[in-house]
Amino acid sequence: MNSQLETRSAPFKGFYQLIGGSLPDSSSVLITGDPGSGKTTLAQQILYEELQRSRPCIIVTYDTFPSNILERMSQFGWDPRKYQLLNKLGIIDCYSATAGVTEGVVPQPFDLTNVSIHLTSVMETMGNHQVTIILDSLMPIFSEAEPKHAVSFIQSIAAKVKKVGGKMIATLSTGSVQPELFHKVESLVDGVVELRMVEEHQVLRRYLLVRKMDRRQIIPRLVRFDIRSGIGIQLQPPRFGFLRKRPNVGTMVGS
């Protein structure tokens, strides 16, 4: 198991055990799942751990105001503002313009060429090395742009990130696009993490499944998790006995 696992926070360590190590550099990952299943939380938690490794990160938000992102991250005990002051965290606001805001935003968020140019500029101001980018979420992009342009945009951002040894993490709700397009997006990325909401005894439970991860030996098994204030995502420890007993179990899956 990757030695970097030892530096991970205890409640989240099981996620990296499922992957078989840290997320690979120069990679793209899709987090998919039901609405409310925790896609944004998972993406932000991965991003925050990258920040703790002194790697620059950028959030491209299409779903909410930047102030909401900062407030939500703070609720989990993370301090994003500190990294903003260190020029390690940038937020590209592709949401506020839709609410009539004109200052400090991307004025035409669905002009994907313009967004890509803006993103490149921000990457350069942050050193353009091992940058992690979150696209949260892809659903508004597919709703407003031509599918072929949206796919081309995702490919372009992934290529930019891979070129500098970074990571791209995108979120997309299950059922938000046509199945053929959904499978197309899945085929473009190196890793897919699926989150599910399952009703058990009249209570909704959250489950996580790593479906593929290039250059990693994954454990493709459903694992229950909770989202806790002050912590973030916490995988249920009883499920991890098999990780200790059978460290070589897994599947090497490519993109």
Secondary structure, DSSP 8 states (H G I E B T S, - for coil): --GGGGGS-GGGHHHHHHHTSS--SSEEEEEEESTTSSHHHHHHHHHHHHHHTT--EEEEESSS-HHHHHHHHHHTT--HHHHHHTT-EEEEESSGGGGT--SSS-SSTT-HHHHHHHHHHHHHHTTSSS-EEEEE-SHHHHHHS-HHHHHHHHHHHHHHHHHTT-EEEEEEETTSS-HHHHHHHHHHSSEEEEEEEEEETTEEEEEEEEEEETTSEE----EEEEEETTTEEEE-GGGGHHHHH-TT--EE---
